[in-house]
Structures are given as C-alpha cells and as structure tokens.
Amino acid sequence: MVSLQASTWQALGLSVAASYIALGVMDCIAPQRAAEEIFGIAPTDEGSRAVRVFVPLLGARGLSIGAALLVLARQGKGPEMGIVILAGTILCVADVIAVWRAKGPRL
C-alpha cells in the first residue's frame, strides 16, 4: 500500500478547508444563486423566504467547518482534521438526502 507524506495529507485537508470556506461565503453572500447553483433549487416566490433563511445557515456551517480545519492544520493536528472532514462529509450526505427527498429522484 502506498503511504502519503504528512504534508500531502495536510495539503489535501487545507484544500477541503478552502472549499468549505468558499462555498460558505457564497451561501452567505448570494443565497439565491447558491441555492440554484449548488442545490438546483430555482428561485420562486414561495421558496424565496426559505432560501434566504436556510442557505446562509448552511454557509455559516461551512465557514465554521473551514475555520476549524484551518486551526487544526495550524496546530499540526492531522488526525483531528480527518475527523472534522469525516463529520462534514456526513453532514453533506444528510443535505443531499434531504434535497433528494424534497425534490424526488431525477432519472
């Protein structure tokens, strides 16, 4: 089995942190566009209020995860970064399931 250097894992973790932060900023600054681009939720009058409320909350969650990863990287805590990334992945899967249930499968 090929083993990667610790610096490689840290670089991968930092790229995940940057992704969380970038998406979090997008969610907070432009929730309507983020809802359409990321979740495929077209802006409508009935869903507009929900998008304005919930998408920035998802953005704040992304910013929090990204910030936690940056702090852990600065402290050199690679295994802890992995745990936060795993937890974030579980949250993302839960988001996908919730959107899929709300919109239904598209075949």
Phi, psi and omega per residue, in radians:
M1 nan 2.389 -3.131
V2 -1.407 2.312 3.133
S3 -1.879 2.312 3.124
L4 -1.630 2.623 3.102
Q5 -1.176 2.705 3.113
A6 -1.051 -0.618 3.139
S7 -1.146 -0.568 3.092
T8 -1.158 -0.785 3.118
W9 -1.094 -0.686 3.136
Q10 -1.156 -0.698 3.103
A11 -1.104 -0.709 3.088
L12 -1.109 -0.745 3.112
G13 -1.100 -0.688 3.111
L14 -1.185 -0.575 3.086
S15 -1.201 -0.622 3.050
V16 -1.135 -0.738 3.106
A17 -1.050 -0.775 3.130
A18 -1.089 -0.668 3.117
S19 -1.139 -0.799 3.103
Y20 -1.038 -0.763 -3.110
I21 -1.163 -0.768 -3.139
A22 -1.079 -0.808 3.121
L23 -1.174 -0.637 3.104
G24 -1.103 -0.751 3.104
V25 -1.099 -0.761 3.123
M26 -1.065 -0.762 3.134
D27 -1.072 -0.676 -3.099
C28 -1.345 -0.678 -3.065
I29 -1.406 -0.739 -3.071
A30 -2.316 1.279 -3.055
P31 -1.092 -0.643 -3.134
Q32 -1.106 -0.815 -3.132
R33 -1.166 -0.712 3.123
A34 -1.073 -0.724 3.132
A35 -1.072 -0.692 -3.123
E36 -1.291 -0.786 -3.072
E37 -1.275 -0.744 -3.028
I38 -1.538 -0.820 -3.043
F39 -1.763 -0.153 -3.121
G40 1.241 0.450 3.131
I41 -1.662 1.898 -3.133
A42 -1.245 2.476 3.140
P43 -1.176 2.211 3.056
T44 -2.342 2.840 3.137
D45 -1.097 -0.717 -3.083
E46 -1.258 -0.555 -3.123
G47 -1.674 -0.105 -3.055
S48 -1.080 -0.763 -3.127
R49 -1.128 -0.756 3.132
A50 -1.091 -0.710 3.118
V51 -1.112 -0.764 -3.132
R52 -1.112 -0.486 -3.123
V53 -1.536 -0.871 -2.944
F54 -1.506 -0.590 -3.120
V55 -1.136 -0.736 3.044
P56 -1.087 -0.513 3.057
L57 -1.146 -0.705 3.054
L58 -1.109 -0.649 3.095
G59 -1.110 -0.739 3.111
A60 -1.106 -0.656 3.088
R61 -1.107 -0.768 3.111
G62 -1.097 -0.740 3.098
L63 -1.091 -0.689 3.128
S64 -1.127 -0.776 3.127
I65 -1.127 -0.778 3.123
G66 -1.067 -0.752 3.125
A67 -1.118 -0.730 3.111
A68 -1.071 -0.722 3.122
L69 -1.131 -0.693 3.105
L70 -1.098 -0.752 3.129
V71 -1.115 -0.786 3.135
L72 -1.114 -0.664 3.109
A73 -1.122 -0.745 3.139
R74 -1.083 -0.582 3.137
Q75 -1.490 -0.059 3.130
G76 1.273 0.513 -3.093
K77 -1.767 1.329 -3.113
G78 -1.059 -0.867 -3.137
P79 -1.054 -0.641 3.115
E80 -1.173 -0.629 3.060
M81 -1.057 -0.722 3.124
G82 -1.066 -0.672 3.123
I83 -1.157 -0.741 3.118
V84 -1.136 -0.704 3.109
I85 -1.110 -0.738 3.093
L86 -1.068 -0.786 3.123
A87 -1.082 -0.724 3.106
G88 -1.117 -0.646 3.108
T89 -1.138 -0.706 3.096
I90 -1.086 -0.725 3.086
L91 -1.082 -0.722 3.127
C92 -1.116 -0.705 3.093
V93 -1.092 -0.726 3.097
A94 -1.087 -0.679 3.084
D95 -1.075 -0.800 -3.125
V96 -1.088 -0.744 3.126
I97 -1.099 -0.746 -3.138
A98 -1.109 -0.765 3.127
V99 -1.170 -0.711 -3.138
W100 -1.095 -0.727 3.109
R101 -1.138 -0.677 -3.112
A102 -1.245 -0.663 -3.067
K103 -1.687 -0.385 -3.088
G104 1.462 2.814 -3.129
P105 -1.241 2.515 3.078
R106 -1.979 1.996 -3.136
L107 -1.888 nan nan
